[in-house]
Amino acid sequence: MNRKARKNILISLLLIIVVAASFGYYMFSKGPRDVKHSTAIEINATALYDEFSKDSTTALKKYADKILLVNGEITSISLNQKKEQIILLKTGVDEASINCTLEEEAGDIKVNDKINIKGICSGIGQGDADLGIQADVYLTRCFLIK
C-alpha cells in the first residue's frame, strides 16, 4: 500500500471518530425529554385502549414514544417496587387499564376521580388469553395535569 492510500485511510478513520464523538456528545448533553411542558396528543383512556386492542401495530406506529395527554377515571392507585406511584385508568374492558407510572407524587387524588395525565406511551403489554389476563397500555414518566 502506498503512502497516499495510507494517508487517506487514516484521514477517513479520524473523520469517522470525530463524527461518532460529536454524535455521542450531542446525545449525552441533550438530556431527557421535558414531558411536563411538552405538547401532547390528547386522547381518552377508553379510546386509546380500543385503538391498541383493535390493531396494536398501527397504534404503536401512531403513539409509541410519543407524549400523550390521557383523560380518564382512576381505578387504582398503588406503589411499585421503586416506590413510584402507579395510577390505573379505566378502559371499558374488565381487568384492562392504562397503566401510568408517575414521576412525582400525585397528591390528593382518589379512586373514581377523573384526571388528565401526561406521559410517554410505551405500547401495550402482553396479556394471556388462556388465563383471562388482559394487556395494559403503558405510559411512563407521567405527570398529573390540572
C-alpha positions as CSV (number, residue, x, y, z in Angstrom):
1,M,0.0,0.0,0.0
2,N,1.4,3.3,-0.9
3,R,1.9,6.3,1.3
4,K,-1.1,8.3,-0.2
5,A,-3.6,5.4,0.3
6,R,-2.5,5.0,4.0
7,K,-2.9,8.8,4.5
8,N,-6.5,8.7,3.0
9,I,-7.4,5.7,5.2
10,L,-6.0,7.5,8.3
11,I,-7.9,10.7,7.5
12,S,-11.1,8.7,6.9
13,L,-10.8,6.9,10.3
14,L,-10.2,10.2,12.1
15,L,-13.2,11.7,10.4
16,I,-15.4,8.7,11.5
17,I,-14.1,9.0,15.1
18,V,-14.8,12.8,15.2
19,V,-18.3,12.3,13.8
20,A,-19.0,9.5,16.3
21,A,-17.7,11.5,19.2
22,S,-19.8,14.5,18.2
23,F,-22.9,12.4,18.0
24,G,-22.2,10.8,21.3
25,Y,-21.7,14.2,22.9
26,Y,-24.9,15.5,21.4
27,M,-26.9,12.5,22.8
28,F,-25.3,12.8,26.2
29,S,-25.8,16.5,26.6
30,K,-29.4,16.8,25.3
31,G,-30.8,15.3,28.4
32,P,-34.2,13.7,29.0
33,R,-37.4,15.0,27.3
34,D,-39.4,17.6,29.2
35,V,-42.7,15.6,29.4
36,K,-44.4,18.0,31.7
37,H,-44.1,21.1,29.5
38,S,-44.2,19.5,26.0
39,T,-47.2,19.5,23.7
40,A,-49.1,16.2,23.7
41,I,-51.6,14.2,21.7
42,E,-54.9,14.3,23.6
43,I,-56.9,11.2,23.9
44,N,-59.4,9.5,26.2
45,A,-58.3,6.3,28.1
46,T,-61.0,4.2,26.6
47,A,-60.3,5.3,23.0
48,L,-56.5,4.7,23.5
49,Y,-57.1,1.2,24.7
50,D,-59.6,0.5,21.9
51,E,-57.0,1.5,19.3
52,F,-54.4,-0.8,20.8
53,S,-56.7,-3.7,21.2
54,K,-58.1,-3.5,17.6
55,D,-54.7,-3.0,15.8
56,S,-51.7,-2.8,18.0
57,T,-49.3,-2.4,15.1
58,T,-51.0,0.7,13.8
59,A,-51.4,2.1,17.3
60,L,-47.7,1.6,18.1
61,K,-46.7,3.5,14.9
62,K,-49.1,6.3,15.9
63,Y,-48.4,6.5,19.7
64,A,-45.2,4.7,20.7
65,D,-42.6,7.0,22.2
66,K,-45.0,10.0,21.8
67,I,-46.2,12.2,24.6
68,L,-49.9,11.7,25.3
69,L,-52.4,13.6,27.4
70,V,-54.8,11.0,28.5
71,N,-58.1,11.7,30.4
72,G,-59.9,9.1,32.3
73,E,-61.2,7.7,35.6
74,I,-58.9,6.3,38.2
75,T,-59.5,2.6,39.1
76,S,-56.4,2.0,41.3
77,I,-53.5,3.9,42.9
78,S,-50.5,1.9,44.2
79,L,-46.7,2.0,44.6
80,N,-44.3,-0.2,42.6
81,Q,-41.1,-1.7,44.0
82,K,-39.2,1.6,43.3
83,K,-41.8,3.4,45.4
84,E,-43.1,5.2,42.3
85,Q,-46.8,5.9,42.2
86,I,-48.8,3.9,39.7
87,I,-52.3,5.0,38.5
88,L,-54.5,2.7,36.6
89,L,-57.2,4.3,34.3
90,K,-60.5,2.7,33.3
91,T,-60.7,1.5,29.7
92,G,-64.1,0.0,29.5
93,V,-62.6,-3.6,29.3
94,D,-62.7,-5.6,32.6
95,E,-59.2,-6.1,34.1
96,A,-57.5,-3.9,31.4
97,S,-56.1,-0.4,32.2
98,I,-54.0,2.4,31.1
99,N,-51.0,1.9,33.4
100,C,-49.3,5.2,34.3
101,T,-46.0,5.5,36.3
102,L,-45.7,8.9,37.8
103,E,-42.5,11.0,38.1
104,E,-43.7,12.9,41.1
105,E,-46.3,12.1,43.8
106,A,-49.8,12.9,42.6
107,G,-51.0,14.3,45.9
108,D,-54.7,14.5,46.8
109,I,-56.4,12.1,44.3
110,K,-58.5,9.0,44.9
111,V,-60.2,6.1,43.1
112,N,-63.0,7.2,40.8
113,D,-61.6,10.7,40.3
114,K,-61.5,11.9,36.7
115,I,-58.0,13.1,35.8
116,N,-55.7,14.3,32.9
117,I,-52.3,12.6,32.9
118,K,-49.4,13.3,30.6
119,G,-46.7,10.7,29.8
120,I,-44.7,8.8,27.2
121,C,-46.6,5.9,25.6
122,S,-44.5,2.7,25.5
123,G,-47.2,0.5,24.0
124,I,-49.3,-2.4,25.1
125,G,-48.1,-5.2,27.3
126,Q,-48.6,-8.9,27.0
127,G,-51.8,-10.4,28.2
128,D,-52.7,-14.1,28.5
129,A,-56.0,-15.1,26.9
130,D,-55.8,-18.6,28.3
131,L,-55.7,-17.2,31.8
132,G,-58.1,-14.4,31.1
133,I,-55.4,-11.7,31.8
134,Q,-55.9,-8.6,29.7
135,A,-52.9,-6.5,28.5
136,D,-52.4,-2.9,29.8
137,V,-51.3,0.1,27.8
138,Y,-48.3,1.7,29.5
139,L,-47.4,5.3,30.0
140,T,-44.1,6.2,31.7
141,R,-42.7,9.4,33.1
142,C,-46.2,10.7,33.8
143,F,-47.4,13.9,35.4
144,L,-50.9,14.9,36.5
145,I,-52.1,17.9,34.6
146,K,-54.6,20.1,36.4
